[in-house]
Amino acid sequence: MPRIRPNFMDSPYFIDEPGNWHLVSGAPEEVQEEFEAYVRSMMIVDEPGTINGIHIQYP
């Protein structure tokens, strides 16, 4: 299932360098919060036997 593109990616404060995503200084608080939440969500490691946190039956 495709993920929805976050709004911060369309912000002029967002810098999309390969391997170095960041926000320029002075970014609005709401953009900073959305960016930080997105980065934290990418760090979640699923348990073995799950896809996006959903348990998959296997032998």
N, CA, C and O atoms as a GROMACS GRO file, in nm:
protein
  236
    1MET      N    1   0.084  -0.117   0.000
    1MET     CA    2   0.000   0.000   0.000
    1MET      C    3   0.090   0.124   0.000
    1MET      O    4   0.178   0.136   0.085
    2PRO      N    5   0.068   0.215  -0.092
    2PRO     CA    6   0.153   0.334  -0.099
    2PRO      C    7   0.130   0.428   0.019
    2PRO      O    8   0.018   0.440   0.069
    3ARG      N    9   0.236   0.493   0.062
    3ARG     CA   10   0.225   0.590   0.170
    3ARG      C   11   0.191   0.726   0.111
    3ARG      O   12   0.228   0.758  -0.001
    4ILE      N   13   0.119   0.805   0.189
    4ILE     CA   14   0.082   0.940   0.145
    4ILE      C   15   0.203   1.032   0.159
    4ILE      O   16   0.274   1.027   0.259
    5ARG      N   17   0.226   1.113   0.060
    5ARG     CA   18   0.339   1.208   0.064
    5ARG      C   19   0.310   1.315   0.169
    5ARG      O   20   0.208   1.383   0.161
    6PRO      N   21   0.399   1.329   0.268
    6PRO     CA   22   0.377   1.429   0.373
    6PRO      C   23   0.379   1.572   0.318
    6PRO      O   24   0.448   1.601   0.220
    7ASN      N   25   0.304   1.659   0.381
    7ASN     CA   26   0.295   1.799   0.338
    7ASN      C   27   0.428   1.873   0.348
    7ASN      O   28   0.453   1.964   0.269
    8PHE      N   29   0.514   1.836   0.445
    8PHE     CA   30   0.640   1.910   0.462
    8PHE      C   31   0.729   1.899   0.339
    8PHE      O   32   0.816   1.983   0.318
    9MET      N   33   0.708   1.795   0.256
    9MET     CA   34   0.792   1.778   0.137
    9MET      C   35   0.768   1.886   0.033
    9MET      O   36   0.853   1.910  -0.053
   10ASP      N   37   0.653   1.952   0.039
   10ASP     CA   38   0.622   2.061  -0.054
   10ASP      C   39   0.660   2.198   0.002
   10ASP      O   40   0.640   2.300  -0.064
   11SER      N   41   0.713   2.200   0.124
   11SER     CA   42   0.749   2.325   0.189
   11SER      C   43   0.881   2.380   0.134
   11SER      O   44   0.972   2.302   0.104
   12PRO      N   45   0.893   2.510   0.120
   12PRO     CA   46   1.021   2.568   0.076
   12PRO      C   47   1.131   2.553   0.182
   12PRO      O   48   1.248   2.578   0.153
   13TYR      N   49   1.094   2.513   0.303
   13TYR     CA   50   1.192   2.494   0.411
   13TYR      C   51   1.255   2.355   0.407
   13TYR      O   52   1.354   2.331   0.476
   14PHE      N   53   1.200   2.265   0.327
   14PHE     CA   54   1.248   2.127   0.321
   14PHE      C   55   1.357   2.114   0.215
   14PHE      O   56   1.339   2.157   0.102
   15ILE      N   57   1.470   2.055   0.253
   15ILE     CA   58   1.582   2.031   0.162
   15ILE      C   59   1.591   1.880   0.141
   15ILE      O   60   1.614   1.805   0.236
   16ASP      N   61   1.574   1.837   0.016
   16ASP     CA   62   1.571   1.695  -0.019
   16ASP      C   63   1.703   1.654  -0.083
   16ASP      O   64   1.708   1.624  -0.203
   17GLU      N   65   1.809   1.652  -0.003
   17GLU     CA   66   1.937   1.605  -0.053
   17GLU      C   67   1.943   1.454  -0.029
   17GLU      O   68   1.903   1.408   0.078
   18PRO      N   69   1.992   1.376  -0.125
   18PRO     CA   70   2.000   1.231  -0.104
   18PRO      C   71   2.079   1.198   0.022
   18PRO      O   72   2.195   1.236   0.036
   19GLY      N   73   2.014   1.126   0.113
   19GLY     CA   74   2.079   1.086   0.237
   19GLY      C   75   2.094   1.197   0.339
   19GLY      O   76   2.156   1.176   0.443
   20ASN      N   77   2.039   1.315   0.313
   20ASN     CA   78   2.056   1.428   0.404
   20ASN      C   79   1.932   1.517   0.406
   20ASN      O   80   1.942   1.638   0.384
   21TRP      N   81   1.817   1.458   0.432
   21TRP     CA   82   1.695   1.538   0.441
   21TRP      C   83   1.704   1.628   0.564
   21TRP      O   84   1.744   1.582   0.671
   22HIS      N   85   1.667   1.753   0.548
   22HIS     CA   86   1.665   1.844   0.662
   22HIS      C   87   1.579   1.966   0.630
   22HIS      O   88   1.537   1.987   0.517
   23LEU      N   89   1.554   2.044   0.734
   23LEU     CA   90   1.480   2.169   0.720
   23LEU      C   91   1.577   2.284   0.740
   23LEU      O   92   1.668   2.276   0.823
   24VAL      N   93   1.557   2.391   0.666
   24VAL     CA   94   1.640   2.509   0.687
   24VAL      C   95   1.594   2.578   0.815
   24VAL      O   96   1.481   2.558   0.860
   25SER      N   97   1.680   2.658   0.873
   25SER     CA   98   1.643   2.728   0.996
   25SER      C   99   1.530   2.827   0.965
   25SER      O  100   1.523   2.883   0.856
   26GLY      N  101   1.444   2.845   1.063
   26GLY     CA  102   1.331   2.935   1.046
   26GLY      C  103   1.206   2.866   0.996
   26GLY      O  104   1.106   2.933   0.966
   27ALA      N  105   1.209   2.733   0.986
   27ALA     CA  106   1.089   2.660   0.941
   27ALA      C  107   0.980   2.673   1.046
   27ALA      O  108   1.009   2.671   1.166
   28PRO      N  109   0.855   2.687   1.004
   28PRO     CA  110   0.744   2.698   1.100
   28PRO      C  111   0.735   2.575   1.189
   28PRO      O  112   0.774   2.465   1.150
   29GLU      N  113   0.683   2.594   1.309
   29GLU     CA  114   0.672   2.487   1.408
   29GLU      C  115   0.596   2.366   1.354
   29GLU      O  116   0.636   2.252   1.378
   30GLU      N  117   0.486   2.391   1.282
   30GLU     CA  118   0.405   2.279   1.232
   30GLU      C  119   0.482   2.196   1.129
   30GLU      O  120   0.465   2.074   1.124
   31VAL      N  121   0.566   2.260   1.048
   31VAL     CA  122   0.648   2.187   0.951
   31VAL      C  123   0.754   2.106   1.025
   31VAL      O  124   0.780   1.991   0.990
   32GLN      N  125   0.815   2.165   1.128
   32GLN     CA  126   0.915   2.094   1.207
   32GLN      C  127   0.855   1.971   1.274
   32GLN      O  128   0.916   1.864   1.274
   33GLU      N  129   0.736   1.986   1.333
   33GLU     CA  130   0.671   1.874   1.402
   33GLU      C  131   0.638   1.761   1.304
   33GLU      O  132   0.661   1.644   1.335
   34GLU      N  133   0.584   1.796   1.188
   34GLU     CA  134   0.550   1.693   1.090
   34GLU      C  135   0.676   1.622   1.039
   34GLU      O  136   0.675   1.499   1.024
   35PHE      N  137   0.782   1.697   1.014
   35PHE     CA  138   0.908   1.638   0.968
   35PHE      C  139   0.965   1.543   1.074
   35PHE      O  140   1.005   1.431   1.041
   36GLU      N  141   0.970   1.587   1.199
   36GLU     CA  142   1.024   1.504   1.306
   36GLU      C  143   0.941   1.378   1.328
   36GLU      O  144   0.996   1.271   1.352
   37ALA      N  145   0.808   1.389   1.319
   37ALA     CA  146   0.721   1.272   1.333
   37ALA      C  147   0.746   1.173   1.219
   37ALA      O  148   0.747   1.052   1.241
   38TYR      N  149   0.766   1.224   1.099
   38TYR     CA  150   0.792   1.137   0.984
   38TYR      C  151   0.926   1.064   1.001
   38TYR      O  152   0.934   0.944   0.977
   39VAL      N  153   1.028   1.136   1.043
   39VAL     CA  154   1.160   1.074   1.062
   39VAL      C  155   1.152   0.967   1.172
   39VAL      O  156   1.208   0.858   1.156
   40ARG      N  157   1.082   0.997   1.282
   40ARG     CA  158   1.066   0.897   1.389
   40ARG      C  159   0.992   0.774   1.339
   40ARG      O  160   1.027   0.662   1.376
   41SER      N  161   0.890   0.792   1.255
   41SER     CA  162   0.813   0.678   1.205
   41SER      C  163   0.897   0.589   1.114
   41SER      O  164   0.871   0.469   1.104
   42MET      N  165   0.997   0.645   1.048
   42MET     CA  166   1.083   0.565   0.961
   42MET      C  167   1.183   0.482   1.040
   42MET      O  168   1.242   0.389   0.986
   43MET      N  169   1.203   0.514   1.169
   43MET     CA  170   1.298   0.442   1.252
   43MET      C  171   1.236   0.321   1.321
   43MET      O  172   1.307   0.243   1.384
   44ILE      N  173   1.104   0.304   1.311
   44ILE     CA  174   1.037   0.192   1.376
   44ILE      C  175   1.073   0.064   1.301
   44ILE      O  176   1.052   0.054   1.180
   45VAL      N  177   1.126  -0.033   1.373
   45VAL     CA  178   1.165  -0.161   1.314
   45VAL      C  179   1.056  -0.262   1.345
   45VAL      O  180   1.023  -0.285   1.462
   46ASP      N  181   1.001  -0.324   1.241
   46ASP     CA  182   0.898  -0.424   1.261
   46ASP      C  183   0.956  -0.552   1.320
   46ASP      O  184   1.073  -0.584   1.298
   47GLU      N  185   0.874  -0.624   1.396
   47GLU     CA  186   0.915  -0.752   1.450
   47GLU      C  187   0.919  -0.854   1.337
   47GLU      O  188   0.851  -0.837   1.237
   48PRO      N  189   0.998  -0.961   1.352
   48PRO     CA  190   0.997  -1.066   1.250
   48PRO      C  191   0.856  -1.122   1.233
   48PRO      O  192   0.785  -1.142   1.332
   49GLY      N  193   0.816  -1.148   1.111
   49GLY     CA  194   0.683  -1.202   1.083
   49GLY      C  195   0.576  -1.096   1.071
   49GLY      O  196   0.457  -1.128   1.072
   50THR      N  197   0.616  -0.968   1.060
   50THR     CA  198   0.518  -0.860   1.045
   50THR      C  199   0.554  -0.773   0.926
   50THR      O  200   0.670  -0.762   0.887
   51ILE      N  201   0.452  -0.712   0.870
   51ILE     CA  202   0.471  -0.612   0.765
   51ILE      C  203   0.393  -0.490   0.810
   51ILE      O  204   0.271  -0.496   0.826
   52ASN      N  205   0.462  -0.379   0.832
   52ASN     CA  206   0.400  -0.257   0.884
   52ASN      C  207   0.323  -0.284   1.012
   52ASN      O  208   0.217  -0.226   1.034
   53GLY      N  209   0.377  -0.372   1.096
   53GLY     CA  210   0.316  -0.401   1.226
   53GLY      C  211   0.204  -0.503   1.222
   53GLY      O  212   0.147  -0.534   1.327
   54ILE      N  213   0.170  -0.555   1.105
   54ILE     CA  214   0.063  -0.654   1.093
   54ILE      C  215   0.126  -0.793   1.090
   54ILE      O  216   0.213  -0.820   1.008
   55HIS      N  217   0.079  -0.881   1.181
   55HIS     CA  218   0.135  -1.016   1.188
   55HIS      C  219   0.095  -1.096   1.066
   55HIS      O  220  -0.022  -1.101   1.030
   56ILE      N  221   0.192  -1.160   1.002
   56ILE     CA  222   0.170  -1.242   0.883
   56ILE      C  223   0.190  -1.388   0.923
   56ILE      O  224   0.295  -1.424   0.976
   57GLN      N  225   0.090  -1.470   0.897
   57GLN     CA  226   0.101  -1.613   0.927
   57GLN      C  227   0.197  -1.679   0.829
   57GLN      O  228   0.190  -1.657   0.708
   58TYR      N  229   0.285  -1.760   0.882
   58TYR     CA  230   0.376  -1.836   0.798
   58TYR      C  231   0.411  -1.963   0.874
   58TYR      O  232   0.403  -1.967   0.997
   59PRO      N  233   0.450  -2.067   0.801
   59PRO     CA  234   0.475  -2.196   0.869
   59PRO      C  235   0.587  -2.192   0.969
   59PRO      O  236   0.617  -2.293   1.032
   0.00000   0.00000   0.00000
